[in-house]
């Protein structure tokens, strides 16, 4: 069975990333493209890893957390350790996101109240100005 490779340009197009992003992940040893001279050739494994990296970044996982999860793939327990650790990190991240959302909702409510107060002051000032004229 022949491995199908993708060039850096094909990877960029397929995953909507820049060449710099791919080189960065390679430098962090998250991707391991094969080399043909100066050309990088990405394997099916690299494509799967990039998909997981991008998903992890979208959810706010750190690169170190992502690296640890990817490294757990080869533990040899049918990915049970990897799944358990992924769930731990995901639950922690969900708690963080929900907390951030709650803080944002509170800040939005406070800002709305301040805007209402400011609008009342402006209306009052305009009425006072008109009455003085």
Buried (B, 14 or more C-beta within 10 A) or exposed (E): EEEEBBBBEEBBEEBEBEEEBBBBBBEEEBBBBEEEEEEBBBBEEBBEBBEBBBEBBEBBBEBEBBBBBBEBBEEEEEEEBBEEBBEEBBEEBEEEEEEEEEEEEEEEEEEEEEEEEEEEEEEEEEEEEEEEE
